Amino acid sequence: MQTKSVVGQIFVGRQMQTKSVMREQYTIFNRTDRVACGWYWLLPSSSLKRQKVVSANIVGYELAVFRGADGRVAALDAYCPHMGAHLAEGKVEGNQLRCFFHNWCFNEKGKCTDIPCLNGMPSREISTKSWVVQERHGLIWIWLGEDEPSELIPEPPELQGEKYEYSVGNFFIKNCHPNVVMVNAIDEQHFHTVHHLPGEVLNMEANRINSTHIEFKNTGTVPDANLVGRLVGKLYKNCLTYNLNYWYGSSGTVTLGPDFLHLYLMFTLRLSALGQTEGYAVAFARKPTNFLQVLLNPIVLLLTKLAGLYFAKGDTRIFNTIKFDFKTPIAADHAVLAFIQHLDKQKSFPHKSHD
């Protein structure tokens, strides 16, 4: 797929062209009253057993999420259209959800199919809102948008069309907005100051894949000023592999590692009711094709999780105290600016508590 560089829209020969960008009010970035339309994690798949219902909340919307007898997941507005009882207090019958209060029954599309006191179907159509949900990577995802989903749930681009395994990491909370967590991974400066990487290693080039997907590809190389650098440099044909792909300003995949063994990690985030980040990390590995790979894949998945923990540990202090306010951008912030500009052009979905 042909890509279009967005860096040039902000920089001309790496000279700052940021005044007009920074004076504008953000339309999505770092806001708590709206998010970009797209796929967001809702629940871990393991938390919803067959023929069970649970309550959930996503950007202020209360939901009743249930898994039918056929194993498929459905999500409805939480409150029964009859008198407002919470549907998560009810029970799953087959592939439908029955309200606890008056035993009204709703299918996965939100249509009322049975009112017991009427001895069957209601005389007029009654329904509640249903939400588009899918399961992938060990998580239940929900589509936030007025239209039907226009794209698939994100996955590591190098693994598209291939079979792969995954392992869901622990749930985490960061004391800042998800967009701030996302820009941290493309902030070249902090890799030098916090993680002590040499200055020549990272140079993130931004490429717009489509309206919701942006790629940040490292063009920096391992410095060969010492023996360690020369040895490490032999593991890479050209640039040091550290590439990121972002969707909706909330989910991203990281590809890193030597040429002979790329590691794939996803961070999928959402905005909490308190304006914090709630998220999961998911490690990926190609499906084994021989016995040796069967033995090695658990190790590869573990290494991938450890790589994510290495960077997260150093940044926790920042996330716990930062009050993001981007007053003085400089040329070294080109990747961060590209992210903000790309995100703010996307369609937005309102946070219900701000209606």
C-alpha positions in Angstrom: 0.0 0.0 0.0 1.3 3.4 -0.9 1.9 5.7 2.1 2.0 9.4 2.4 4.5 11.2 4.6 2.9 13.6 7.1 6.1 15.0 8.5 6.5 17.4 5.5 3.2 19.0 6.5 4.8 20.1 9.7 8.5 20.5 8.8 10.3 21.9 5.8 13.9 20.7 5.9 13.5 19.9 9.6 12.7 23.6 10.3 9.9 24.2 12.7 6.5 25.0 11.2 4.4 24.6 14.3 2.9 27.9 15.3 -0.4 27.4 13.4 -0.6 23.8 14.6 -0.1 24.6 18.3 -2.4 27.6 18.4 -5.4 25.6 17.2 -7.6 23.9 19.8 -7.1 20.1 19.8 -10.2 18.4 18.3 -9.4 15.0 19.8 -5.9 14.8 21.2 -5.7 14.7 25.0 -9.4 15.6 25.4 -11.8 13.9 27.9 -15.0 14.8 26.2 -14.5 12.8 23.0 -12.3 10.0 21.4 -11.5 9.0 17.9 -14.0 6.7 16.2 -12.6 3.2 16.1 -12.1 -0.2 17.9 -11.5 -0.1 21.7 -10.9 -3.0 24.1 -14.0 -3.6 26.3 -13.3 -6.7 28.4 -10.8 -9.6 28.4 -12.4 -12.6 26.8 -11.6 -14.7 29.8 -13.8 -12.6 32.0 -17.1 -13.5 30.2 -18.1 -17.1 30.4 -20.7 -18.8 28.1 -24.3 -17.8 29.0 -23.2 -15.1 31.4 -23.8 -11.4 31.5 -21.6 -8.6 33.0 -21.8 -4.9 33.2 -19.2 -2.7 31.5 -18.6 1.0 30.9 -16.8 2.6 27.9 -16.4 6.4 27.7 -19.4 6.9 30.0 -21.8 4.4 28.3 -23.2 1.7 30.6 -23.5 -1.7 28.9 -24.7 -5.1 29.5 -22.4 -7.6 27.8 -23.3 -11.2 27.4 -22.1 -14.4 25.8 -24.8 -16.7 24.3 -25.0 -20.4 24.2 -23.3 -20.3 20.8 -20.2 -18.5 22.3 -20.8 -15.2 20.5 -20.7 -12.0 22.5 -23.3 -9.2 22.3 -23.5 -5.8 24.0 -26.7 -3.8 24.7 -27.4 -0.5 26.4 -27.5 -1.4 30.1 -30.9 -0.1 31.0 -34.1 -1.9 30.0 -36.4 0.3 27.8 -39.3 -0.7 29.9 -38.5 0.9 33.3 -34.7 1.2 33.3 -33.7 -1.9 35.2 -30.0 -2.8 34.6 -30.0 -5.7 32.2 -26.8 -7.1 33.7 -28.9 -8.2 36.6 -30.8 -10.5 34.3 -29.8 -13.9 32.8 -28.8 -15.3 29.5 -31.3 -17.8 27.9 -29.8 -19.4 24.7 -28.5 -16.4 22.8 -30.8 -13.8 24.3 -30.8 -11.7 27.5 -33.8 -11.7 29.9 -34.3 -8.7 32.2 -34.6 -9.6 35.9 -37.3 -7.0 36.7 -40.2 -8.0 34.4 -38.6 -10.8 32.4 -38.6 -9.0 29.1 -36.3 -10.7 26.6 -33.9 -9.1 24.1 -31.8 -10.6 21.3 -28.3 -9.7 20.3 -29.6 -6.9 18.1 -31.5 -5.3 21.0 -34.9 -6.3 19.8 -37.5 -7.3 22.4 -38.7 -10.8 21.6 -40.8 -11.7 24.6 -43.0 -10.0 27.2 -44.3 -12.7 29.5 -47.4 -10.7 30.8 -48.5 -10.3 27.1 -48.1 -14.1 26.5 -45.4 -13.6 23.8 -44.5 -10.9 21.4 -45.3 -7.2 22.1 -47.9 -5.5 20.0 -45.4 -2.9 18.8 -41.7 -3.1 18.2 -39.6 -2.4 21.3 -35.8 -2.3 21.2 -32.7 -1.0 22.9 -29.4 0.0 21.4 -27.0 -2.8 20.5 -23.3 -2.2 20.0 -20.9 -3.8 17.5 -18.5 -6.1 19.4 -15.9 -8.6 18.2 -13.3 -10.9 19.9 -9.7 -10.9 18.9 -6.3 -11.2 20.5 -7.9 -12.5 23.8 -10.0 -9.3 24.2 -13.5 -8.3 23.5 -13.5 -5.1 21.4 -16.3 -2.5 20.8 -16.7 -0.2 17.9 -17.2 3.4 18.9 -18.7 5.3 15.9 -22.1 6.3 14.4 -21.4 4.2 11.3 -20.7 0.5 10.9 -17.1 -0.6 11.3 -15.1 0.5 8.3 -12.0 -1.6 9.2 -10.7 -4.6 11.0 -9.3 -4.7 14.6 -5.6 -3.7 14.5 -2.8 -6.3 14.4 0.9 -6.1 13.8 1.3 -5.2 10.1 4.1 -7.8 9.5 1.8 -10.5 10.7 -1.2 -9.6 8.4 -2.3 -12.7 6.5 -0.2 -15.0 8.7 -1.2 -17.3 11.5 0.1 -16.2 14.9 -0.2 -16.8 18.6 -0.8 -14.2 21.3 -0.5 -13.8 25.0 -2.5 -11.1 27.0 -0.5 -9.3 29.7 -1.8 -7.8 32.9 -4.2 -5.0 33.1 -2.6 -1.6 33.9 -3.6 2.0 34.7 -1.5 5.1 34.0 -2.3 8.4 35.6 -2.5 10.3 32.3 -4.5 10.4 29.1 -4.1 7.5 26.6 -2.9 9.9 23.9 0.0 11.0 26.2 1.0 7.3 26.7 1.0 6.8 23.0 3.2 9.8 22.1 5.7 8.7 24.8 6.8 5.7 22.6 7.7 8.0 19.7 9.3 10.7 21.7 12.9 10.5 20.5 14.2 12.8 23.2 13.1 10.8 26.2 14.9 7.7 24.9 18.1 9.6 25.3 17.3 11.1 28.6 15.3 8.4 30.4 16.5 5.2 28.7 20.0 6.4 27.9 20.1 5.4 24.2 22.7 7.0 22.0 21.5 9.9 20.0 22.0 8.3 16.6 19.8 5.2 17.3 16.3 6.7 16.8 14.9 9.0 14.1 11.2 8.4 13.7 9.8 9.0 10.3 6.0 9.3 10.1 3.9 7.9 7.3 0.1 8.1 7.0 -1.3 4.8 6.0 -4.9 5.9 5.9 -7.2 8.2 7.8 -7.0 6.2 11.1 -3.6 4.5 10.8 -0.2 6.1 11.0 3.2 4.4 11.0 6.4 5.6 12.7 9.4 3.9 11.2 12.9 4.3 12.7 15.6 5.4 10.3 18.4 5.6 12.8 21.2 3.1 13.0 23.3 1.6 15.8 26.5 3.7 16.3 29.7 1.9 15.6 31.9 4.1 17.7 32.8 1.2 20.1 33.0 -2.6 20.0 29.6 -3.2 21.5 28.0 -1.0 18.9 29.8 -2.8 16.1 28.7 -6.2 17.4 25.1 -5.1 17.9 25.0 -3.4 14.5 25.7 -6.7 12.8 22.2 -7.9 13.9 20.6 -5.3 11.6 20.9 -5.1 7.9 20.2 -1.3 7.9 18.3 0.6 10.6 17.7 -0.5 14.1 14.2 -2.1 14.1 11.9 -0.1 16.2 8.7 0.6 14.3 5.3 1.6 15.6 1.8 1.6 14.0 -1.0 3.6 15.7 -4.7 3.5 15.3 -7.3 6.0 16.7 -4.6 7.4 19.0 -5.3 4.6 21.5 -4.0 1.3 20.1 -0.5 0.6 18.7 1.8 -2.2 17.8 5.6 -2.1 18.3 7.9 -4.2 16.1 11.5 -4.5 17.5 14.4 -6.8 17.7 17.2 -8.1 15.4 16.6 -9.0 11.8 16.4 -12.7 12.6 13.8 -12.4 15.3 11.3 -9.6 15.3 9.2 -9.2 18.5 5.6 -7.9 18.2 3.8 -6.1 21.0 0.5 -4.3 21.1 -0.6 -1.7 23.6 -4.4 -1.1 23.5 -5.7 1.7 25.7 -8.9 3.5 26.6 -9.9 6.6 28.5 -11.3 5.9 32.0 -14.0 7.8 33.8 -11.3 9.6 35.7 -9.3 10.7 32.6 -6.7 8.0 33.2 -5.4 5.3 30.9 -6.7 1.7 31.2 -5.0 -0.8 29.0 -3.6 -4.2 28.2 -0.4 -5.3 26.5 -0.6 -8.2 24.1 2.5 -10.2 22.9 2.5 -11.9 19.4 4.6 -14.6 17.8 4.3 -16.4 14.5 2.5 -19.7 14.6 5.1 -22.5 14.9 5.8 -24.6 11.8 8.2 -27.1 13.4 8.8 -28.7 16.8 11.7 -26.3 17.7 9.4 -23.3 17.2 6.8 -24.9 19.4 9.4 -25.0 22.2 10.7 -21.5 21.5 7.5 -19.6 21.1 6.7 -19.4 24.8 10.1 -17.9 25.3 9.6 -15.4 22.4 6.3 -14.3 23.9 7.9 -13.9 27.3 10.8 -11.8 25.8 8.2 -9.6 24.1 6.5 -8.9 27.4 9.8 -8.2 29.1 10.7 -5.7 26.4 7.5 -3.9 27.0 8.0 -3.9 30.8 11.5 -2.5 30.3 10.3 0.7 28.7 7.1 1.0 30.8 9.1 0.8 34.1 11.3 3.8 33.2 8.3 5.8 32.2 6.0 5.1 35.1 7.3 8.1 37.1 6.4 10.4 34.1 2.9 9.0 33.7 2.1 9.3 37.5 2.8 13.0 37.6 2.6 14.6 34.2 0.1 17.3 33.4 0.6 17.3 29.6 0.7 20.9 28.3 2.6 21.2 25.0 3.6 24.9 25.1 7.1 24.9 23.6 7.5 22.3 20.7 10.9 22.0 19.1 12.3 20.3 16.0 13.0 17.1 18.0 9.2 16.8 18.6 8.5 16.2 14.9 7.0 12.6 15.5 4.8 13.8 18.4 3.5 16.7 16.3 2.8 14.3 13.4 0.8 12.1 15.7 -1.3 15.0 17.0 -2.0 16.3 13.6 -3.1 12.9 12.3 -5.3 12.1 15.3 -7.1 15.5 15.1 -8.2 14.9 11.6 -10.1 11.7 12.5 -13.8 11.4 13.2 -14.7 11.7 16.9 -17.1 10.0 19.2 -18.6 11.8 22.2 -17.9 10.9 25.8 -21.4 10.4 27.3 -20.7 12.2 30.6 -20.1 15.3 28.6 -23.3 15.2 26.6 
